[in-house]
Amino acid sequence: MGRVYNFCAGPAALPEEVLQEAQAELLDYKGSGMSILEHSHRGKEYDAVHQEAVSNLRKLMALPEEYAVLLLQGGASGQFAMVPMNLLGEGQVADYVNCGAWSTKAIKEARIVGRVNVAADTSKDIPTRMPDPATWKLTPGAAYVHICSNETIAGAQFREFPRTDAPLVADMSSDILSRPFDIRSFGLVYAGAQKNLGPAGLAVVVLRKDLAARASERVPIFFRYRTHLEENSLYNTPPCFAIYILALVTRWLLRQGGVDAIARRNREKAARLYAAIDGSGGFYRGAAVPEYRSDMNVVWRLPSEELEERFCKEASAAGLKSLKGHRSVGGIRASIYNAFPPAGVDALIEFMREFQRKNG
Ligand code: PMP
């Protein structure tokens, strides 16, 4: 079997060109006689990789000087803990918008650290949706407001971001670099890398530098943003290979024309898939309300669980892999991040038509 269409929510499909580049230079990195996996993180070869990853991210997100990029370990879940450890001071309240399973996990972690106000909650809503910012019950003087920009499991995404008085913090794990956004609306954004950026385990954090000063001396040194900011994410040995792949993925994205160009392609891919769902006469039913449908994770149901199971099984046999929805929501989920090719979406739509013809 050759390369399949991989609809997995994460770790997710990477650009084929990136995999080929990594393969081609694996044994002998740029004539150095060793792999990038074996180079010192203090040496010039790795240093160039590290700087490129950071500078590509800065370019792609058009980051102003007052924001820093950190490359950390522990995935997005590590950030569920680090955000309150660093930003939620003694006696303060953090506002959390609960829009699904990932926000729920972030809230659980923050509650261990300090006081949390759930400002809005659509985590149990079916069809899935995001809470309208006009309804959020925010705390005056809150330490920060936390949202998840795209709920990977629910298939719901914020289309726009509100301006908040307290610094807005966003878990962008499943939609970072998929569309343009103005970082000035945010105090901090973070993302696990395994969807749009590279390998799992790495987290990218973008924060307004002044926020790094907030952590008290009681926060262990390793878990302070300040530590990693001061050391340009080289305080300890970073996940070098993951950052190398991040450098290749961001270089690839710049070659595609950057975030604006990929956002147009992402919109088209998602719109075609939603049109196929909506045009099925009710055989396929979208899981999210239309105004909050995600361009990254398209989730839908079939008339019965038995049909959903058959759909996934037959799709898999046809080279369309990992379409089973998350166990908490059920149904089908097609994750179509930046690297997922438009031809794969067309193949899925073709399969959906044929499946409905046979089973509808
Ligand atoms: N937030 C969101 C929105 C996610 O989709 C995920 C992973 N699917 C996480 C957080 C957790 O990421 P990690 O496994 O890197 O901790």
Residues whose N, C-alpha, C, O or C-beta is under 5 A from the ligand:
A	BS01	PMP	G10 G74 G75 A76 S77 G78 W102 N150 T152 D171 S173 S174 G192
